[in-house]
Amino acid sequence: MSKPNFHAMSQKELHDYVLAHREDQEAFYAYVDKLYVEGNWIEMPPLQSEQDLENYPKFIERIRSSSEPRDGAV
């Protein structure tokens, strides 16, 4: 069985593949490389308290939008 072309996969496709094939280290490293190259995360220094979160509204919005139920699930 041949391996898929990890470089041709989208971030979402590769993410799904890694979750389905957790033992595939090559896929995992390709996924981490893709995350690094695309750099679509929000960097912030370590928080000193919960109140520090108020200084990062983009981070809060991303957390809220990613934790909303999908497909009408509750």
N, C-alpha and C positions, 0 to 999 in steps of 0.2 A: 504494500500500500504506500503510495507516495504522499509526501507532506504537502499541505497547501502552501501557496506563496504568501507568507505572512506580510511581506512588504506591500503587496497589492491589496490587502484587506484594509477596510476602514477600521477606525479605532473601535467602533461598536462591534463589528464583526469579529475582530481579534479578541475583544473583551469576552464575547460570548464563547468563542472557541476555547480560550484559556479556562473559563469556568467549566466547560464541558470536558476538557482534557487537562485536568490539574497536574498530571504527572509529566506533561510535556514542557520541559524546561526551556527548550528552544523557542517555543511559542510565548512563554512567559517573558523571556528576555526581549523578544521582538516587541511585545506589548509595552514593556517598560521603556524601551528605546523610542517607540512611537509616542508615548506620553511625554517623554522628555523633549522630543523634536517639536511636537505640536504645542507644547507649553500652554495648555488652556486651563491652568489652575491659577488660583489666587495665592500669592505669597504674602505672608505676614509674620511679624516677629512673634515669639512666644507670649502668650497672655499672662499677665500678672494676677488678674482677677476676672470674675465674670463680667464686671462692668466694662472691662477693656473691649468686649465684643461690640459695644456701642460705637466704637471707633472704626468698625469695619462693616458698613452697611451692605457692600457688595457680597461679602462673605455670608452675612445673615440671609440675604435674599437667595443666594445659591442654595444654602442649606434648606430654606423653606421650600423652594421650588423642587428640590430633589426629593424631599420627604413627603410631598403631596401624594395621595393615593392615585394610582393609575388605573385606567379601565373601569372606573366607577367603583373600585374596591374601597372598602371602609377600613 
